[in-house]
Amino acid sequence: MNFNNNQPIYLQIVDFICEKILLAVWKQEEKIPSVRELAVQLSVNPNTVARSYDFLRSQEIITDKRGIGYFISANGIQQAKQYRRNLFIEQELPLLARTLHMLDIAPDELDQLLTRYKQKLQYEK
């Protein structure tokens, strides 16, 4: 994983985990790597992963079973989707809207571009 300086590392790990969940790499109620395992995989301090896991627990995306480990919550997909949706609406959408306005990209043109992109994504599955 390549980290950037624009966002705290623990939130980048949160995004990484949400992506794994939303792409069905990690499934609901499935055990996920321990704090130490993920820290080794990502080459980060275990405290950073622990902070990410605490955040994900507070969002009800993951749950911990004492002595067993961390698991994707029963409603983890919906919670991860809602978390990422809120981030998109609050942070990315305003930038996208500004760029579309500056480049005079009309809604119907954007719709066509998105349709092509979605088809490409489905083809890659």
N, C-alpha and C positions, 0 to 999 in steps of 0.2 A: 504494500500500500504506500502510495506517495502522499505525504502530508504537505499542506500548503500553510502559509503564514497568515492567511486571511481569517482563519477560524480556529478556535481552541482544538487541540488534538482530541480531547475526549468527545467533542461534538462531531468531529470527523469520524470517529469510531462509531458513534451512535448512527450516523448516516450510513456507514458501511454495513452495520448490522441490520438496519431497516431495509437496505437494498437486498441483503441476503434473504430477508423474510418476504419482501414484496415480489422477488423473483422466484420464490418457492425453493430456494436452495436450502433454507432452514424452514421447516414446517411447524405448524401450530402444535404445541404441547411436546415438541421434540427437544431433547437435551442439546444445549449449545456448549461450546468450549468453556472450560473453567477460566477464571481470571488469569491464572498463570499461563495456561495453554495459549490463550489469545494474545497475551502480552508477548510471548515468545514468537508466535506467528507474525505479529505486526512489528516486532522489535521496538516495543515501548515499555515503559515502566508499568508494573502490575497495578500500581496505585491509579494510573491513568485509566486503565481498563475498568478497575473497580468503580471509579467515578462515572464512567460510561454506563456500567451496569446499574448503578444507583439511579442515574437519570432515567434509564429505560424502565426500571421498576416503578419509578414515580409516575411514568406515563402509562403504566400497566401494559407494556409491550412484552416484558419478560417477568418471570416470577422465580423466586428461589425456593427450593425445597431443602431445608436445613439438613446438612450432611450428605445430600445427594448431588446438588448442583443447581445450575440455572437452566430454565426451560422457557420456550416461547409460550406466552399466555394463550389460553383457550381463545381469546379474542385478539390475539397479538397482531394478526394481519390487519384487522380493522383499525386497531389503535395505531399501528405503524403508518398505515395509509392516512389516517387523520392527522397525525403528527407531521408527516411529510407534506400533506396538502396545505396545512396551515403555514408551514415554512414557505412553500411556493407562493401562496397568496400574499403573504406579508413581505417577502424578500425578493423573490425572483420576478413575479408578475409585474410589479411597478417598473422594473428595469426593462422587461420585455415590452410593455406598453409604450414606454418612452422611445425605445428603439424602433418599434413599428411606426410610431408617429413620425419620427425623424426621417425614416426611409420611405414614407408614404406607402406602406404595405397595408392594403385594404383587408378587412375581415374575410371577404370571399377568397382572396389570394392566399391568406394565411390558412384558411380551411383546406384549400387544395394542397398546400405544402404539407400540412399536418397529416392529411389523408395518405399522401405518398410516403411520408415517413413512417406512419403506422403500418402500412403494407410492407415496407422494407423490414421493420422489426418483426412482423409475423413471419416473413420469409426466412429470417435468420434463426427462428426457433428450431 
